[in-house]
Amino acid sequence: MEISSGLRLSSHGLNREKNKENEGTDLGNLELETVVHDIRPDYHIHSMNALEILRETVRILRYNSTGFMAIVAVLICPVSAVVLSNVLVDQSLVKMLSLRLLLIAKSSGLPLKPFVKQSCQKLSEMAVSAAMCFPLFITLSLLSKAAIAHSVDCTYSRRKFDSSKFYVIITKIWKRIVFTYLWVCLVISGCLILFIVLLVVVSSMFLFMGFPPDLILYPAMVVGFLFSIILANAIIICSIAIVISVLEDVSGPQALLRSSSLISGQTQVGLLIFLGSTIGMAFVEGLFEHRVKTLSYGDGSSRIWEGPLLVLMYSFVVLIDSMMNAVFYFSCKSYRLESASAESEPALEASTVPSGSADVQ
């Protein structure tokens, strides 16, 4: 992917060398600049909000549409087809797990209303689907995330994406990516288990205090709302940790800690990205459930073209989500560097004032 100097991927700046060099720059400064460029501490991307990140993502997608569409076709679409169709999900396991959750809800005092039943059913489907599709998630899905992050990195560093070079790179960093992904699974699973335990404790406490089941539902909904915020933040941290494990030499807990410190101050942007991606995926999943699984015209011929189309739409949403996470990573790095330079500026000004006054005298 060659990008000429006349093209710009962002209005904020991929022209890293334009404003830095003067006509009188000597050879030593040029060599120092080359070393700094190779280390890649700063791509000179200004910190962006969610809409700007989306625009940046679209620009990157336009300049390397062939490569990203290849990633969609080879790596993302197979996983999307399996996830949407639930072909690997054992419905007997879903039913058994759903009954267990309903028993836990009933014992803790929650009323078995349709909302509670649907929540237990959905949670059971998600858990069984994640377990059954885990081999696909840890291979094709994880490989697609690594390829997307590497492609965005190549775009910003003005390097051509080479599949053979990417194969060599991925063989070297694959272990740390998998290790980070296992920690991500552990964090998400821990959040879900903590939510169930906390929900049972809160509901049981209100039941012990003599509240009727209908009123117990309200504090349970508050717990669910707070948990959704915590889970969203955890997913954002985990998504950026995957990008970090691809682009930096850290993995596992270190990648998660690095991600948490990196996005601090930019959490609202990450939440908006997560919200948009979640809404898009849920919308396509709902369409697939309604149009392909339950509804068909006559002999069901509509499923022949609607199914692949919705799988492609879902894969495209997954692609945009992964690309936005990679762009968000670079934006957070820029935000950190901007904050550090802003903090050091007063000290620099203080150190230059005495020298200026001495010159005047």
C-alpha positions as CSV (number, residue, x, y, z in Angstrom):
1,M,0.0,0.0,0.0
2,E,1.9,3.0,-1.3
3,I,0.6,6.4,-0.3
4,S,2.1,9.4,-2.2
5,S,3.1,12.5,-0.5
6,G,0.2,14.4,-2.0
7,L,-2.4,12.3,-0.2
8,R,-3.4,12.9,3.4
9,L,-5.1,10.4,5.6
10,S,-6.2,13.0,8.1
11,S,-6.7,16.7,8.4
12,H,-4.8,16.5,11.7
13,G,-1.7,15.2,10.2
14,L,0.0,12.4,8.7
15,N,2.5,14.9,7.2
16,R,5.0,14.3,10.0
17,E,8.0,15.8,8.3
18,K,6.4,18.9,6.7
19,N,6.5,21.3,9.7
20,K,9.6,19.8,11.4
21,E,12.4,20.4,8.9
22,N,13.9,23.7,7.9
23,E,16.1,24.5,5.0
24,G,19.1,24.8,7.3
25,T,18.7,21.4,9.0
26,D,22.1,19.7,9.1
27,L,22.9,16.0,8.6
28,G,23.1,15.2,12.3
29,N,19.5,16.5,12.9
30,L,18.3,14.4,10.0
31,E,19.9,11.3,11.4
32,L,18.3,12.0,14.8
33,E,15.0,12.5,13.2
34,T,15.3,9.2,11.3
35,V,16.0,7.4,14.6
36,V,13.0,8.9,16.3
37,H,10.9,8.0,13.3
38,D,12.0,4.4,13.5
39,I,11.2,4.2,17.2
40,R,7.7,5.6,16.4
41,P,7.1,7.5,19.7
42,D,4.7,9.9,18.0
43,Y,2.8,9.8,14.7
44,H,1.9,13.5,15.2
45,I,-1.8,12.7,15.2
46,H,-3.9,15.1,17.2
47,S,-6.2,13.6,19.8
48,M,-9.6,13.0,18.2
49,N,-13.2,12.6,19.3
50,A,-15.3,9.7,18.2
51,L,-16.6,11.3,15.0
52,E,-13.1,12.3,14.0
53,I,-11.9,8.8,14.6
54,L,-14.7,7.5,12.4
55,R,-13.7,9.9,9.6
56,E,-10.1,8.8,10.0
57,T,-11.1,5.2,9.8
58,V,-13.1,5.8,6.6
59,R,-10.1,7.6,5.1
60,I,-7.8,4.7,5.9
61,L,-10.3,2.2,4.6
62,R,-10.5,4.1,1.3
63,Y,-6.7,4.2,0.8
64,N,-6.3,0.5,1.4
65,S,-9.7,-0.9,0.5
66,T,-8.3,-3.9,-1.3
67,G,-6.3,-5.1,1.7
68,F,-9.0,-4.6,4.3
69,M,-11.6,-6.3,2.1
70,A,-9.3,-9.2,1.8
71,I,-9.1,-9.4,5.6
72,V,-12.9,-9.3,5.7
73,A,-13.4,-12.1,3.1
74,V,-10.7,-14.4,4.5
75,L,-10.7,-13.9,8.3
76,I,-13.9,-12.0,9.4
77,C,-16.7,-13.4,7.3
78,P,-16.3,-17.1,8.3
79,V,-16.4,-16.1,12.0
80,S,-19.4,-13.8,11.4
81,A,-21.3,-16.5,9.6
82,V,-20.8,-19.0,12.5
83,V,-21.7,-16.4,15.1
84,L,-24.8,-15.2,13.4
85,S,-26.1,-18.6,12.5
86,N,-25.3,-20.2,15.9
87,V,-24.5,-23.4,14.0
88,L,-22.1,-24.5,16.8
89,V,-24.4,-23.6,19.7
90,D,-26.0,-26.6,21.4
91,Q,-29.5,-25.5,22.3
92,S,-29.8,-28.1,25.0
93,L,-26.8,-26.5,26.8
94,V,-28.5,-23.1,26.4
95,K,-31.7,-24.4,27.8
96,M,-30.0,-26.0,30.8
97,L,-27.9,-22.9,31.6
98,S,-31.0,-20.7,31.2
99,L,-32.9,-22.9,33.7
100,R,-30.0,-22.6,36.2
101,L,-30.0,-18.9,35.9
102,L,-33.8,-18.7,36.4
103,L,-33.5,-20.8,39.5
104,I,-30.8,-18.5,40.9
105,A,-33.0,-15.5,40.1
106,K,-36.0,-17.0,41.7
107,S,-34.1,-18.0,44.9
108,S,-32.8,-14.5,45.2
109,G,-36.3,-13.0,45.1
110,L,-36.4,-11.7,41.5
111,P,-39.8,-12.1,39.8
112,L,-39.8,-14.4,36.8
113,K,-41.1,-11.8,34.4
114,P,-40.6,-11.9,30.6
115,F,-37.7,-9.4,30.9
116,V,-35.9,-11.6,33.4
117,K,-36.5,-14.7,31.4
118,Q,-35.3,-13.1,28.2
119,S,-32.2,-11.8,30.0
120,C,-31.3,-15.2,31.3
121,Q,-31.9,-16.7,27.8
122,K,-29.7,-14.1,26.1
123,L,-27.0,-14.5,28.7
124,S,-27.0,-18.3,28.3
125,E,-26.8,-18.0,24.5
126,M,-23.9,-15.6,24.8
127,A,-22.0,-17.8,27.2
128,V,-22.5,-21.0,25.2
129,S,-21.7,-19.3,21.9
130,A,-18.5,-17.9,23.3
131,A,-17.4,-21.3,24.6
132,M,-18.3,-23.1,21.4
133,C,-16.8,-20.5,19.1
134,F,-13.6,-20.0,21.2
135,P,-11.4,-21.9,18.7
136,L,-12.5,-19.5,15.9
137,F,-12.1,-16.4,18.2
138,I,-8.5,-17.3,19.2
139,T,-7.5,-18.1,15.6
140,L,-9.3,-16.3,12.8
141,S,-10.8,-13.4,14.8
142,L,-7.6,-12.7,16.7
143,L,-5.6,-12.9,13.5
144,S,-7.9,-10.4,11.8
145,K,-7.5,-8.0,14.7
146,A,-3.7,-8.3,14.4
147,A,-3.8,-7.8,10.7
148,I,-6.0,-4.7,11.0
149,A,-3.8,-3.1,13.7
150,H,-0.7,-3.8,11.6
151,S,-2.3,-2.4,8.5
152,V,-3.3,0.9,10.3
153,D,0.2,1.1,11.7
154,C,1.7,0.6,8.2
155,T,-0.6,3.4,6.9
156,Y,0.5,5.9,9.5
157,S,4.2,5.0,9.1
158,R,3.9,5.2,5.3
159,R,5.0,1.6,4.8
160,K,3.5,-0.8,2.3
161,F,1.6,-3.7,3.9
162,D,3.3,-6.9,2.8
163,S,1.5,-10.2,3.6
164,S,4.8,-12.1,3.6
165,K,6.3,-9.6,6.1
166,F,3.2,-9.8,8.2
167,Y,3.5,-13.6,8.3
168,V,7.0,-13.3,9.6
169,I,5.9,-10.7,12.2
170,I,2.9,-12.6,13.4
171,T,4.9,-15.8,13.9
172,K,7.1,-13.8,16.3
173,I,4.4,-12.0,18.2
174,W,1.6,-14.6,18.1
175,K,2.3,-16.0,21.6
176,R,2.0,-12.6,23.3
177,I,-1.2,-11.8,21.4
178,V,-2.7,-15.1,22.4
179,F,-1.5,-14.6,26.0
180,T,-3.2,-11.2,26.0
181,Y,-6.4,-12.6,24.6
182,L,-6.6,-15.2,27.3
183,W,-6.2,-12.5,29.9
184,V,-9.0,-10.6,28.1
185,C,-11.3,-13.6,28.3
186,L,-10.4,-13.9,32.0
187,V,-11.3,-10.3,32.7
188,I,-14.6,-10.4,30.8
189,S,-15.6,-13.7,32.5
190,G,-14.7,-12.3,35.9
191,C,-16.9,-9.2,35.2
192,L,-19.8,-11.4,34.3
193,I,-19.4,-13.7,37.4
194,L,-19.0,-10.6,39.6
195,F,-22.2,-9.2,38.2
196,I,-24.2,-12.4,38.9
197,V,-22.8,-12.6,42.4
198,L,-23.5,-9.0,43.1
199,L,-27.0,-9.2,41.7
200,V,-27.8,-12.2,43.9
201,V,-26.4,-10.5,47.0
202,V,-28.4,-7.3,46.4
203,S,-31.6,-9.1,45.6
204,S,-31.3,-11.5,48.5
205,M,-30.6,-8.5,50.8
206,F,-33.8,-6.7,49.8
207,L,-35.7,-10.0,50.0
208,F,-34.4,-10.5,53.6
209,M,-35.6,-7.0,54.4
210,G,-39.1,-7.9,53.4
211,F,-39.5,-6.1,50.0
212,P,-41.9,-7.7,47.6
213,P,-40.5,-9.3,44.4
214,D,-41.8,-6.5,42.2
215,L,-39.9,-3.9,44.1
216,I,-36.7,-6.0,44.2
217,L,-36.6,-5.7,40.4
218,Y,-35.7,-2.0,40.5
219,P,-32.5,-2.3,42.6
220,A,-31.6,-5.2,40.4
221,M,-32.0,-3.0,37.3
222,V,-29.8,-0.4,38.9
223,V,-27.1,-3.0,39.5
224,G,-27.5,-4.1,35.9
225,F,-27.1,-0.5,34.6
226,L,-23.9,0.0,36.7
227,F,-22.6,-3.3,35.6
228,S,-23.1,-2.3,31.9
229,I,-21.0,0.7,32.4
230,I,-18.2,-1.3,34.1
231,L,-18.4,-4.0,31.4
232,A,-18.2,-1.4,28.6
233,N,-15.0,0.1,30.2
234,A,-13.5,-3.3,30.6
235,I,-14.2,-4.2,26.9
236,I,-12.6,-0.9,25.8
237,I,-9.5,-1.6,27.9
238,C,-9.4,-5.2,26.5
239,S,-9.8,-4.1,22.9
240,I,-6.9,-1.5,23.2
241,A,-4.8,-4.1,25.0
242,I,-5.1,-6.4,22.0
243,V,-3.8,-3.5,19.8
244,I,-1.0,-2.8,22.2
245,S,0.1,-6.5,22.2
246,V,0.4,-6.3,18.4
247,L,2.2,-2.9,18.2
248,E,4.2,-2.9,21.4
249,D,6.4,-5.5,23.1
250,V,4.0,-6.1,26.1
251,S,1.4,-8.7,26.8
252,G,-1.0,-10.1,29.3
253,P,-1.5,-8.0,32.5
254,Q,1.1,-5.5,31.3
255,A,-0.9,-4.8,28.1
256,L,-4.1,-4.4,30.2
257,L,-2.4,-2.0,32.6
258,R,-0.8,-0.1,29.7
259,S,-4.2,0.1,28.0
260,S,-5.9,1.4,31.2
261,S,-3.3,4.2,31.7
262,L,-3.3,5.0,28.0
263,I,-7.1,5.7,27.6
264,S,-7.5,7.6,30.9
265,G,-8.8,11.0,30.0
266,Q,-10.3,9.6,26.7
267,T,-12.7,7.1,28.2
268,Q,-15.7,9.0,26.9
269,V,-14.5,8.6,23.3
270,G,-13.9,4.9,23.9
271,L,-17.5,4.5,25.3
272,L,-19.0,6.2,22.2
273,I,-17.0,3.9,19.9
274,F,-18.1,0.9,21.9
275,L,-21.7,2.1,21.9
276,G,-21.8,2.7,18.1
277,S,-20.2,-0.7,17.4
278,T,-22.6,-2.5,19.8
279,I,-25.6,-0.9,18.3
280,G,-24.5,-1.8,14.8
281,M,-23.8,-5.4,15.6
282,A,-27.1,-5.8,17.6
283,F,-29.0,-4.3,14.6
284,V,-27.5,-6.7,12.1
285,E,-28.0,-9.6,14.6
286,G,-31.7,-8.7,15.0
287,L,-32.1,-8.5,11.2
288,F,-30.5,-11.9,10.8
289,E,-32.7,-13.4,13.5
290,H,-35.9,-12.0,12.0
291,R,-35.2,-12.2,8.2
292,V,-33.2,-15.4,8.0
293,K,-34.0,-17.6,11.0
294,T,-37.7,-17.0,11.3
295,L,-39.0,-15.1,8.3
296,S,-38.8,-16.3,4.6
297,Y,-40.8,-15.8,1.5
298,G,-42.6,-18.9,0.1
299,D,-40.1,-21.6,-0.1
300,G,-37.5,-19.7,1.8
301,S,-35.5,-18.5,-1.2
302,S,-35.0,-15.1,0.4
303,R,-32.5,-16.6,2.8
304,I,-30.2,-17.4,-0.1
305,W,-29.3,-13.8,-0.6
306,E,-30.3,-12.1,2.6
307,G,-28.2,-14.4,4.8
308,P,-24.9,-13.7,3.0
309,L,-25.7,-10.0,2.7
310,L,-26.3,-9.7,6.5
311,V,-23.1,-11.7,7.2
312,L,-21.2,-9.3,5.0
313,M,-22.8,-6.3,6.8
314,Y,-21.9,-7.8,10.2
315,S,-18.3,-8.4,9.0
316,F,-18.0,-4.8,7.9
317,V,-19.2,-3.5,11.3
318,V,-16.6,-5.8,12.9
319,L,-13.9,-4.4,10.5
320,I,-14.8,-0.8,11.3
321,D,-14.8,-1.5,15.0
322,S,-11.3,-3.0,14.9
323,M,-10.0,-0.2,12.8
324,M,-11.5,2.4,15.1
325,N,-9.9,0.7,18.1
326,A,-6.5,0.9,16.3
327,V,-7.0,4.6,15.4
328,F,-8.2,5.3,19.0
329,Y,-4.9,3.8,20.2
330,F,-2.9,6.2,18.2
331,S,-5.1,9.1,19.2
332,C,-4.6,8.2,22.9
333,K,-0.9,8.1,22.4
334,S,-1.0,11.6,20.8
335,Y,-3.2,12.8,23.7
336,R,-0.6,11.6,26.2
337,L,2.2,13.3,24.4
338,E,0.2,16.5,24.1
339,S,-0.6,16.4,27.9
340,A,3.1,15.8,28.7
341,S,4.3,18.7,26.5
342,A,1.6,21.0,28.1
343,E,2.8,20.1,31.6
344,S,6.5,20.6,30.7
345,E,5.9,23.9,28.9
346,P,5.7,26.2,32.0
347,A,9.0,24.8,33.3
348,L,10.7,25.4,30.0
349,E,9.4,29.0,29.9
350,A,10.7,29.5,33.5
351,S,14.1,28.3,32.5
352,T,14.3,30.6,29.5
353,V,13.2,33.8,31.3
354,P,16.5,34.3,33.3
355,S,18.6,33.7,30.2
356,G,16.6,36.3,28.3
357,S,16.9,38.8,31.1
358,A,20.7,38.2,31.3
359,D,21.0,38.9,27.6
360,V,19.1,42.2,28.0
361,Q,21.5,43.3,30.8
